Amino acid sequence: MFAAANGFGPAAALLDNGAEGSNGPQEQRSGADTSSVVATAPADTVPLPQKAASDPRYAFLLMGYGGGGHEGAYLSDSMMVVIVDPSQKTLTMLSLPRDIWAPLVFDGKTAVYNKLNTAYAFARDSSLYRNRLARYSGKNGAGRFATDTVSRLLGIPIANYLALDFQGFREMIDAVGGIDVAVPASFSARYPANDDPTIDSSWITVRFTKGTEHMSGERAIRFARARETLDNVAEGSDFARSRRQRLIMEAFKNKVMTAGGLLAVPKLLGIASQHVDTDYSLPDAAQFARLALEWKDMRIYQTALTLGNYLQEATGPQGAYILVPDEPDLSWSRVRAFAQRLWQNPAGGIAMAANKITVENTSGVSGMATQVTDLLYQMGYQVNAPASGEEMQQDWRLLDGSGGEGKALAPLLEKDLNRKIDVVAGPDGDPTGVVLMVGSSDVNLAGLRAPADARAPLSAAGVTHAGAWVPQVPPTATQTALATAKVTVTVNATASTSPTAALSPLPARSPTITPSPGRTAAATATAPAGTSTATATQLARSSTPTPSLATATRTPTSTPTTAAGTATRTPTRTATVGSAGVTATSVATPTSPAPTATPKKSATP
């Protein structure tokens, strides 16, 4: 999308004191925790995704923000795209992490890169990026800008937005008498005693126990926002918070559908008029009640962009923690392919993101598993290393050890690969998961191509390391002393002399291929010559950075730079920093190690 951002940083610059010289300090006052990066050359204007007039589906962007008196008042603390299909009675919620490194295009030409949660905040400040399109000014300008930014990233049309502040969130839940939430995991966390640190900058401890809990508005917002965990580290990640927010959304919807909830509709509309920013025309009570009844039988699907599917950790300007697409060029093409599947087929799209497919060659034709794996990867599927089967078979089959999600994948695979695929149930919990067995009946892949997405944006500008977060670590007294001396540094047993001692960049990730448990890898430990970049990169993701040397801290996104004398709270997150990578304590839900399996007899992939 943006020709100025084809590499890690060289075609972009930190926001300086040029034409938009005052933006840097003003961005900090908006709550931004890192400087924006501006593309040094104009980008081609890219039209927003559009839907066919006959398509009944629509999507809107939900945002939650602190509001007045809150630190980073208009930073989007939560962001969720909701896709509604009235004809199929489905509602799909896709959570977006706030740390996504995104191109923000105010004038339709030049990309400014910062975290996704800044889009609404920056656009609300009319003194920032004054050279903006008319649709991004005025009452609904900020919401439209955030909506368009997300729409371009995902490649799906998003027509409207609804932004709710924290106080409105509390009041709406209290108005319906509270909600019943299924807490997925027990945890405790530190939480601000007051949204406004000038009133009370202390912290309290909140605790939640696995199981169903009836929550008031205050209790629900603590559950939704808690991130400074004291025990269950996984619940401190933004991905866990996104999951909890989706659970609250579903619980609120269920409560509104009850008789008591419908009686609260007039009160809900009154709260919305005070605490909701939207470009919708808010319905009257009778219209709202009818809409609620229409949504009563909606099937709800939930998913998210996470480190487990399409994202990777990265390091941005000044050591900022950011998230970018898990692609060699940091392109959004595969994310967009996934989002478009969600639009068309929610069940299939969710299965596509949640299950890695192992392609096993049982055709007897050399290279088939590798070719199909590469093709599926480009189409947006999650894949393991290709494997070799022990016995030839004629039919193409999908061995489903996922507990049933393979049934949702089969129609997508049949359409994309243009051939019949039989689904065979495997034992639940099978470590091999979903296995596509390539049969000998049809080995002609000619004409099968992944759709090209030339409009997919990139998130490369300003990225200093991809694949790990390498925060800036203040030098120790010893390092400061060494910086002025001539020292000898030994790396891999090779001595070199350097005038300074500095944290070296991360080495490139090795294209090590890890087979699915119970399958014979179709390649040796290192990708062979001729393996496509896409396949090699996708299959390298199991490599673990080496923990090591120093510790650093991460200041949460919600803590802006404040003037002297202003009360602040700056909880931190610890990361272990070493020359080979970073291991942060705030990570996505960990997965159990794959069970060890005896390798099968190798065959030609």
N, C-alpha and C positions, 0 to 999 in steps of 0.2 A: 504493500500500500504506500509506504513512504520510502522513496528512493534515497532519502538522506540518511537512512538508518540501516544500511546493509551489513554493518560490522559492529564489533563491540566498541562503541564510543567514538571512532575517528571522525564520523560525519555529524557529530553533534557537540554541543558545548554547554557547560554549566551556565545557568542564568547569571548574567553579569550586569554591569552598569551601562548597557547600551541603550537602545531605543526604549526597551521595557525595563530600564534599570531599577525601578523601584519595586518590581514584582517580588524579588527575593525576600526582603524584609516583610512585605505584606503577606506573602505566602506563609511565612512563619507565624504571623499573627492569626492567620486562618487555621493554624493547627498543624500545618505540614511539618513532618519531621526530617525531611531531606530537601535539598535544592532541586528545582526542576532542571531538566536538560532540554535544550531547544535545538531542533534540527537546523543545520546551517544552510540548508537549501530548501526551497519550497517543495511541497509534495503535490503529486497529482490529485486533483479533486476526485474523491470517490463517492458515488451516490450511495445513499442509505439503502439497505435491503428493502425490497418491496414485496408484497404478497399479491397473488392473483385476486381479482375482484370477486371471484366465485369461492374463494377459500374462506370458510366460516371461522377458522381459528384466529385468535388474537393473543397478543402478549403484552404484559405491562411490567414495569420495574417497581419493585417495592424497596424502599430505603428507610432505615431507622437512624435518627441522629439525636444528639444530646439536647440541642435547643439552648435558649438563653441561660446564662449563668453556668453553663457546662464547659469544661475544657474542650477546645476544638469543637465549638458549638455546632458547626454544620458539616463536620466530617461525617461521612456515612459509616456508622458503626456496623451496620449490616446492610447487605445488598442481595436481592433475590429476584430472579426473573420468573414470572408466573405465566405459563402457557395454558390457555384455555381452549378446549375443543368442544363447543356446545353440541355438535352432532354426535360425538362419541361419548359425551359426558365425562371427559377427563380433565384433570387439573394437574399440571406438572410444575413442581417447584425446583429451580436450579439455583443453588447458593453460590455466590462469588466471593472469594476471599478479598478482603479490603487491601491487602498488600500487593495485589497484581500490579505490575509495572505496565502502564498503559499510555498510548499516544492520545493526547488531548488536543483536538483541532478546533480552536475558537474561530479562526478566520476562514476556514475551509481550505487553507493552503499549507500552513506551517504547523508541524507537530511539536507539541510541548509534552515531555514525558515526566510523569510522576505517578504516585500510587493512585489506584482507581478510586479510593475513598476521598480523594481531594477534588474530584470532578465537580460535585455539587457545591462544595465549599468555595472553590475558586470562582465558579460561575455566579454564585450569590453575591460576591463582592464586585460591584460595578467598577471599582477603581483598578481591578486586575484585568489585564488583557482587554483593554478598551476597544481595540480593533477586532471586534467580533461580529459574527453574522447577526442580523436583526433578530432571528428566532431565539438567540441565546441571551436576549435582553428582556427586561420587563418582568412582570409577575411570575410567569412560568418559565422564564429563560433558563434558570439553573436546573430545573427538573428536565427540561428538554435536552439540555447539554449532556447531563448524565445519561439520559436515555439513549441519545444518539451515540455516545461513546461506547456504551455496552453493546448496542446493536451492531456497530461496525466490528467490534471484537468477535462477537458470536456469529455474525453473518445471518441473523434472522431479524425479521421486522418486529420492532417493539413500538407500539403505537402510543402508549400512555405511561404515566408514572404516578406513584403515590408515595409521599414521604411523610413519616409520622415521627414526632419528637417523643422523648422518653416519658414526659408527663402525660401526654395523650395515650401512650401505651398503657401506663398504669391505670388511668381513669377508665379506659375502655374495658379492661379486664375486670375491674371492680364493678362496672356498670352491669355486667352480666352475672355477677355473683361469684366471680372467680372461675378458674378452669382446672380440669383434672389432667395432669401431665404425667406421662410414663417416663420417669427418670431412667435413662439407659445404664448409668454407671454411678457409683458412689464417689464423691469427692468433696474436698473442702478447699476453700480459697480465701484469700484476702480480698476485701471489697471496700471501695470508698464509703466512708460513713455518710458523706453528702456529695451530691453531684457537683456542688460548687465548693472548691477547696478554700475559698475565702471565708466561708461560713464554718467549715470544719474540714481540716486537711488530714484527719486521722483515718485509720483503717479499722474495719471490723472483720471478723471471720464468719463466713457463711458455710453451711454444711448441707449436703444433699445426699440422700440415701436411695439406692436403686429400688425402683418400684413406683407405683402410682401415688402421686401427691396432689392434694388440692391446693392451689396457689392463688394468693391474692395478686393484685397488680404489682406491688412492690416485690413480693417474693418471686414472681415470674420474671421481672426485669433483672433481678440478681442472678437467677438461673440462666437467663439468656446471655448475660454479659460477662459473668465471672470468668477470669482468665489467669489470675495470679494464683495458681493452684499450689497447695501445700503438700499434697500427697500424690494423687492420681495425675501424673504428668500429662498423660494423653488428653485429659479434659481441659488442659490449659491452652491447647492449640486453637487457632481461629477456625480450623475445620470442625473441631468438636463444638465450638460455639455455634457455628452455622447449623449443625445438626440439631442442637437444642432449640435454636430459633425456629426451625421448620416444625419441630414437635409442638411448640407453642402455637404456631399458626394453625396447625391441624386441630389442636385442642380448642382453640378459640372458635374456629369454624363449627366444630361439633356442638359447642355450647350455644352459639347463636341459633342453631337449628332447633333447639328445644323450645317449648312453649314459653318458658321464662326468658330465654334469650330473645325471642321475637318481641316480647313485651318491652324489652329494653331498647328496641330500635330507635325510637325518638330521642332517647338520651344519647345513644351512640352517635346519631347524626349531629346533635348539639356539640358533643366533644370533638367530632371531626371538623366542624366549622372553626374551631379554635386552635386545633393542633395538627391539622393535616394540610399539607401543600400538595395539590394535585391539579392536573389539567382535565380531569373528569368533571362533568357536571354532577355534583352530588345529588342523588335521588331524594325524593321525599320519602316519608316513612312507609307509605303504601307500596311504592316502587321497590324500596329496599327489601321489604318483607317478601314481595313476589320473587325478587332476585334470589334471596336466601333460600326460598323453597325450591327454586329451580336448581340450585347448587347442592341441595340436600343429598342427592344420590350420586354426586360426582365421585368418580374413582380418583384418588389422590396418589400421585407418584412423586417421589422425592429423590434428589440426587445433588451432587456438588462437584465442582472442580477442585481436585485435591492433589497432593503429592503422590497418591496411589494411582492416579490415572493420567492426567494431561499436564500437570505442572511440575516444576522443579524449583528448589530454592536457588537464589542468586544473590549477588552483591551489587548494590547500586552505588550512586555517588556518595562519597564520604562514609563508605562502609554501611550504607543502609541495607536493612533486610528487605528483600523484595521477592516476588514470585513471578516466573516467566514460563512460557510454554516449554515443555520438555522436548525440544527439537534442536537440531544442530544450528539452524539459523534463527532460532527463537521466533519462528513463524506461528501464527494462529490458525494455520490451515487445518490441522487435525482437530483442533477444538471446534472450529466452525463446522467440520463434517459431523462431529458428534452432536452439536447443538441442532443442526438441521435434521438429524435423525430423531431427536427429542420432539421437534416440531411435528414431524410426520408420524412417528410411532413411539410414544413414550416408553412402553414396556421394552421394546427392542433397543432404544437408545440407552436406557438405564442398564440393561444387560450388557450392552456393548462396552460401557465404561467400567463395569464392575467385574468382568471376567476376562482373564487372559486366555487366548486360544493357542493351543499347541497344534501345529500342522504336522501330521505324520504321513510320510510317504509310503504308501502301500501299493503304488501303481507299477513299480518295476522300472520306471523311467527316471533316470538320474536328474537331480536338480528340481524336481517338481515341488517338494515341500518348501524349499528356499524361495522359489518364485511366488508361490501362493502366499507365503508369510509376508514377503515384501509388498505384495499387492494389497493384502488386508491392512497392513500397517499404514500404507498411504491413504487408504479409505477411512482411517480413523479408528480401526479396531485396536484393542490391546492384544499383544502377541507375546508368546514365549519363543525360545529358540526352536527352529524347525527340528523335527526328529525323524528317525528312520524306523520303519516298521519291520517286524520279523517275517511276516507273511504277506504275500500279495493278495489283494482282493479286488473285485471288479467295481463294486458300488462306492460312491462317495457317502461317507457316514459321519455323523456328529455324535461322538460319545459324550454324554452329558453326566458329569460327576459333580455338577454344581448344585444339585438339589432341585432342578427344574428350569433354571434360567436359560439353559440351552434351547428350550422350546421357543423362547422369545428371540433367540439369535438366529435360529434356522431360517425363518422367512427372509431376514436381511441377507444372510449368506447366499441363499438360493437366488435372490434377485441380483446381488452384486457379482456372483460368480457364474450366473446364467446356467445353472444345472440343478438337477434334483439331488437333494441331500436327505438321507434318512436319519432320523433321530433315534439313537439307541440309549436307553437309560443306563447309567453307570451307578455304582454304589455312592450314596451321599457321603460327602467328605473325602472323596477320592482325591489324593494329592495332585493328580494330573489335571483335575478340573475339567475344562471343556477341550476335547480333542477332535480336530477335523481330520478324518482319514481320507487321503486322496486316493481314489480308486483308479483302476486302469480303463474304465469304460469311456472316459472322456479326458484326455490329457492335452487337448488343444486349448491353450490359453490365449491364442491370437485374438485380438480385438478387445480383450479385457484391459481396461485402463482405469486408473483412479481419476475422477474428475479433477481437472486443474483448477486451482483457486488463485488466480493472479491478483485478486483484490485482498487477499489475506494480509492484515497488518503484521508488522514485526515489533518486537519489544527489545531490540538489541541496543539502541542508543543509550549510553550511560552505564551499561552493564560492564563491570570490571571482571567478574567471575561468574560463570554459569555452572550450576551443579552443586554449589555450596555457598553458604553465607560466610564471608570472611570479614568480620567487623574490624574497624580500626581500633587498634589497641594502643593506649597511651604508652610511650616508651618508659622503661624503668630507668633508674639512675645509672645503672651499669650500661644499658643500651645507649643512653645519652652520651656517656663518656666514650663508649666505643665509636660513636658516630663521628667523633672528631679525630679518631686514630685510624691508622692503616692496619686492617686486620686480615687474617687469612681464614677463609671459609671453605670447609670441605663438604662437597656434595657428591654422593655416590663414589666415594673414594678418590675423587679428582679434586685436587687443591687448586684454588684460585685466589687471587688477591683483590680485595675490594676496599675502597675508601670508606664505605659505610656498611652498616649491618641493618638490613631491613627485612620485613616479612615478604618472602618471595611469593609470586603468584602461584595459584594452583596449577599443577600439571594437567594436561588434557586427560579426559576420562578414557581409559583403555577400552577398546571395543571387545571386552571379554564376554563371551557368550555362555550363559548359564542355562542348561536344559531344565525343562520341567521335571519334577521328581517322577521317577518311574519310566522316563523316556530316554532313548539314546540320542544324544545331541547330533545334529547334522553337521557339526563343525567341531574343530578342536578348540582348545581354550582360547585361542585368538582367532578373530574372523579371518578367513582366508582371502587371498587376493581375488577380487571380483565380487566380493560380497557388497551389496549396495550400502551406501551411507546410511540410509534410513533404517534398514534392518540391523546393521551393526550398532548404530547408536541406540535404537530401542532395546536391543538385547544386552546392552552394557549396563543397564540401570541397577543391576543387583550389586554392583561393586560398592564396598563400604569404605568411607574415608577413614584414614588412620587417626585415632584419637591421639592427642599429644599435649602440647607444651605449655600454653599459657591460657589464662581465662580472660574473657571480656564480657561486657554487659550490653544488653540491648534495651534501649528505652522504648516503651510501648508507643505505638502510633498515636494514641490518644493524648499524649503529653506534649503540648507545644512549648516552644520557647516563650518565656514570660518575662515581663519587665521586672526589674528589681523591686523587692518588697511585696510581690504578689505571691500568695501561698501556692505551693505546688506539691504534687506528690509524684515521685518518679520510681515506681517499682521497676525492678530490673529482671532480666532474664540472662542466665549464665550460659555461655558457650565455651566449649573447649577448642582452642585454636592450635593447629599444627601445620606443618608445611604441606601435609597431604590433604587437609580439609578441615571441616568444622562439624562438631557434633553439638547441636543445640538442645537444651532441655525442653524447649517448647516445640514439640514435633507432632505430626499427625499420629493417629492411633497406631501403635506398633502392631505388626503382624508377627505371628509365631514363626519360628524358623521352619522351613520346609523339612518334612521328615526325610530321613535318608533312605534311599531305595537302591536296590541292586541293579546296576545298569544292564540293559538288555544287549543282546548280540548286535553289533553295529551292522548297518546296511547302508547302501548308497542313498543319500538324501534326495 
